[in-house]
Amino acid sequence: MVSQAQWQKMNHMQGDRIDFRMTASTYSNGSLPFAFRVLNGRTVEIQPGRAAVGGFFYELDAPLSLPIAANPGDKARLDTVVLRADLAKGSVNLATVQGQPAAQPIAPQPQRVLGQMWEMVLYEVQVPPANGAVTPFARLQFDAPPSVRSPWNTTDTARFIEQNSFIADLDANGGGSQTEYFKGRDGLVVSRDLGKMRTFTSSVGNVNFQPPASDRIVRWRWIAPNTVSFSLRISNRSDNDISCVGGNWYIDTVLPQPVSGGATAIFHGYLENVSWAGGYPYMTMVYGMPWAWDSPYVHLFQIGHNSPTANNGVAGLDKIPARSNLYLSGIYESNTFTY
């Protein structure tokens, strides 16, 4: 047996939320719990719903009207509609909290005091001066499907979880990366990598020879939905220049994920040429530009120091000199979604 105050101390950590999981793609105001409508310009009617607030459960089983206090002055006001757990009264009820009229009004913050009052805001209500018609704005916070874990086959497992859920691939078989996914309106998308940086073996295009795979390394990770961060290093350890062939005037390289066709990207790097080989200076600024929409290929360009037609502008990077290193990095939007 526990008192209400003891119960609240134990249970308020479950969080405040409306007892409804938003698993559809779209909703209208009237289809959600605690939906509102304004009556006669001055009264907010709240529709039935259920919620947890301050460690207690509340259910409204019939519409309830809440009058908004008059505002006859010349300044606007912001009020709130709250669910209030009041331990002195031993009950949870809907209530309005009146703000102060001001040129730039601020809504009152909810009270959250264990053993006394604990409030969850449902609506912020704009109360115009001269007793104008009020306008509520939803501040509803809903329950969500729990985040789940999967040892492997995570993208297939995600077909059976609730919409708007997070699922993490623990990579228990050690074959890839620990990764979090979100199943939402736009489909299943990687939201972020949770483990070590991934590695990828790039390639060098339009050239006379490829350096060994160990000298064409990309370190990368998903840092947000559909967003990749990468750093690339291509080393030419031979005594010969890696040069363009076949009439090409720039070198290509390859990223671990394609760049989205709906986005513009440019990457920055430099060529470190410690032996001053190939007619290139010790340090050359390098730029990477995606080759085509929804493509992993990137053109490499340089400040045109050795091109008489470049007018010191940007020219194609046509070689990686002997004993030099090429570095490139950036963040870009990938093509997980179709635009």
C-alpha positions, 0 to 999 in steps of 0.5 A: 500500500502506498499514498498518492504522493508515493505513487507519483514518486514512483510512476511519474518517470513513465512520462506525460503523454496522450494514450494514443499512438500516431501510426498513420501518415496524416491526421486531421484535428477531429480524428485525434484525442482531445480534439478542440473546437471553439464555441461562440469565439470564447469557449474551447470545447475539448473532445474525449481522450485518455492520457498519463500526467504526473504519474496518474491516468486520466480519461475524458469520456464526454466533450468538456467546455472550458471558457477562456477569461475575457481580455478587454484590454489592448494587448494580446494574451497567451493562455494554456489548456492543461491536464492537471494532476492536483494531489491536494484534491486527489484528482486529475482535471482539465483546466485553463491557465491564464497568461499576462497581456503583453505586446509580445505575450508569453504562455505560462509554463506548466507546473511540475511539482511532485506532491503538489501540482503537475501539468501537461499542456494540451493547447496554447490559446491565443487570446486577442485584445478587445475580447476577440475570438480565441484561437487554440494551437495544439501542443499535444504530445502522444505516446510512441511505439517503443524502440526495439532491437534486432540482432540481424535481418533488420530491414526485413524485421522492420516490415512487421513493426508499427509505423513511426517506430525506431529499430536498431540493428545490433549486428550480432553476427558481426557482418556490418555496422550497428545502425538505427532505422526509422520506419515512417511516412517516407519508408524505412530509412537509416537514421544514424550509425551507432558504432564505428566508422564504416570503410569503403574501397573507392576507385580512381576513374579515367586513369592509367592505373589503380593504386592498391585497394589499401590506398583507396580508403573511404571512412564514412557513416550515416549521421542523420536520415539520408545524410552521409559524412565521409573522408577519402584518402587515395595514396599513390606510392609508386614512382609514376603519376596516375594520369588521365587517359582516353582523352579525359581531362579530369579524374573520377572517384567513387563515394560509398553511397550515391548523392541525391539527385534532389540536392547540390553538393561540393566537397573540399580537399587537397593534394599533398605532393611532397616530392613536387612530382608531375609539375604540381606544387607541394599543396593543391586545393581539390574540389569534388563535384558529383558526376550525375544525379543519383550517382556515386561518382565524383569529378575532381577539380583543382585551381588551374595552376597548370592550365593556360586556358583556366585563367586561374579558375577551376580545371580538371584534376588530371593526375595524382603525382608520384608519391603524393596523397589525395584527401577529400571529405564532406557531408551530403544528402544521399538517395535513400528517398526518390525525389 
